[in-house]
Amino acid sequence: QKDYKLWLRYDKIQDAVIASEYKNNLKGIVSLGSSETAKISLAELETGISHMLENKPEIRSAINGENNLIVGSQTALNSDLKKVLASDFDKINNEGFIIKSISLKNKKQIVITGKNDVGVLYGVYSFLRLIQTNKSIKNLSIVDSPKINLRVLNHWDNLDRTVERGYAGFSLWNWQKLPDFIDQRYIDYARANASIGINGTVLTNVNANALILTPQYLEKIEALANVFRPYGIKVYLTARFSAPIEIGGLKTADPKDVAVANWWKDKAKEIYKRIPDFGGFLVKANSEGQPGPQNYGRDHVDGANMLADAVAPFGGVIMWRAFVYSEHDANDRAKQAYAEFQPYDGKFKDNVIVQVKNGAIDFQPREPFHPLFGAMKKTPIMMEFQITQEYLGFSTHLAYLPKLFQEVLASDTYQKGKGSTVAKVIDGSLTHTKLTGIAGVSNIGNDLNWTGHPFAQANWYGFGRLAWDPYLDSELIADEWLRCTFSNDENFIKPVKEMMITSREAVVNYMTPLGLHHIMDTGHHYGPGPWISDLSRPEWNPTYYHKADKNGIGFDRAKTGTNATAQYAPEVEKVFDNLETCPEQDLLWFHHVSWDYKLKNGQTLWNGMALKYQEGVNQVQEMQKTWNNAGKYVDEERFKEVQMLLEIQSKEAKWWRDACLLYFQQYSGKELPVGVEKPKQTLEYFKSLKFPFAPGN
Ligand code: BDP
């Protein structure tokens, strides 16, 4: 299987000139460490370099001669090296690294170092990436550190190995065979994550099962933690708030009850005894039916702080989710998380970080940034992105998500004046919070290629790269990923990169253009379902979100409507509130506008919307053409896989276009404009389609 190796393929360097530069500069490797992590660094360099150069560098026990690659942490370096690198060490944090060409006693060497062995390992992967992407290594001077502390994957994995919203097979965690059987995949998983700087993994679903906290399971968690540790990856678990009742035999889970607080303290002690570097808990409480402090008349602060006290003695953190909306206040779901959480600003313990989804609804193809970013100035806030494509065509559609991630991170909240970007909230530079974090809901399963769609690997990769540095350009990340994963041939890179970059906008266009959202079919969220209106909770219905009627379409969240815009800083509020200044990509998110409303390009809203749907279809067809021309640069297996998947995507883009336009046409009462293909089926036909098997639902 070609794509099991992810971006760590280490294929032979094709360019003879650059290959000889590498060989000349890499005569020997001197590894100065002896820890497990140091061994991994050395092994990775040996495999990587020998595969790419088809030439094994000599492993030297001391710095002999020149053109060595010297690898080791600060403490392991000799005094000469320490002196040469002193000012660079001042610039990095604990997980950072230095890659530098130096002259030592007049001999040329390259050093990879960091404050500890995990930093060195990150440096090793970064160095190998230079070779994978054919960059020169003659004059290196790279000093880099992660800008965010907690860079974690959230696995929505259940104990029966199904994965909620998972489209790449079953869970990697084989609970039946753990702790004694260590699947090679655990190691390969850790290695892939370390190579992009991910340093934490929440192993279990936010819709949690208390059993994971029983000794029987903790033993298995311990085994996984032991595998991940040398790769710099900490293990976290989801905590079911009612666990003291379900597995502790208590009558209540009231956070103010001393017996309950003590139960969690003991539980934490028990876990840390097994796993001294356990990361902490991720909690979904009083959200979509999950138990929480509100069941006992308490609030999120009471719940989070009680758990925070339990893990604090061991350096653990509580990641408390702000994904809440209640059926009792259904007037605008988008307002609820802010309304509930913002007043808690400054009330959480130091080791609590509030985890906020990128937008106020739920991982849509496009959402304006969540108003909580920057609005809680005394509270650490972490980002939650969804890497798995729950609302973006599962692992069937190609959608390059780093483009979406970057759009959110670069959004200006204006919470401390111009330039208060979401990235600055997340990395703590805006609000000076010490604890910082970013989470991605994993798209990984036990499919041979890990992520279902070969290009969905790029979303895992890109998440990791942006978690390390939220200011990176998603186009550069795509470039890097393609080179590592497929080929360095410019004739391949240029068009295929373009394909990746447009792919996210294509999905927006054929699913939810101009700010439409949540019109996916119900439950599984695959395919269009704008007509659905009969679910028990109003805010579960697509009709609640698009509000199409004879007068127009869209959700009025401006002053004239629910006034959700008032949750943003005044500068942003003004822009979103005003029809003239509201970005058209968010138009129907914030406004209900008439079918005849004039868009900036002079089209009426109806015509413009129809043309956007068509544009999405056209973009996918372009993607197909691009890929069909890429065959000669790609192995047959991956070429065919992607080709088949794009064919499905192309069919389904038309499905989306036709179903949505036929449905909305009932309200607009207007003909489709020139340039939009006429649907071949009726609305009734589209409504009758049932998606027979929805994984991960
Ligand atoms: C929604 C998913 C649901 C998750 C929920 C969450 O449909 O499966 O449990 O988010 O994030 O997107 O808690």
Residues whose N, C-alpha, C, O or C-beta is under 5 A from the ligand:
A	BS01	BDP	E164 V206 F323 D362
